[in-house]
Amino acid sequence: MKLSAIRCEITLEEARKHEQYRKIPDHILQSIFHYVHEGRHPGHFLSAVLCNDLFEAVGRADKEALASLPELVIFIHNRVPTCAYKIHGVPGPKAMNRWVKWHRDHVETIDTDQEE
């Protein structure tokens, strides 16, 4: 699978300006993009959202994150590659760990190729 094929379907700048996503705090949008494009583990709140754990997400959310939860779920559903948070259609920590590992392995492969 090519890294360039696995991206959010919108840029960070476009997401910041998009009417439908305006309630999502900038630090959460940045965290999504770091997770999808670089394989960085997101914080507890965003991890809970990506794992479809509503109770944990609400429990971890601050006031601003809680207010943005509907828009955040819409953003993830519409703009984040499904393979970044689901395995066989099921979201969860295994899918997130697989995504992070894929990035780690892919980046190591690129680094090794560049050194030769």
Buried (B, 14 or more C-beta within 10 A) or exposed (E): EEEEEBBBEBEBEEBBEBEEBEEBBEEBBBBBBBBBBEBEBBEEBBBBBBBBBEEBBBEBBEEEBBBBBEBBBEBBEEBBBEEBBBBEEEBBEEBBEBBBEBBEEBEEEEEEEEEE
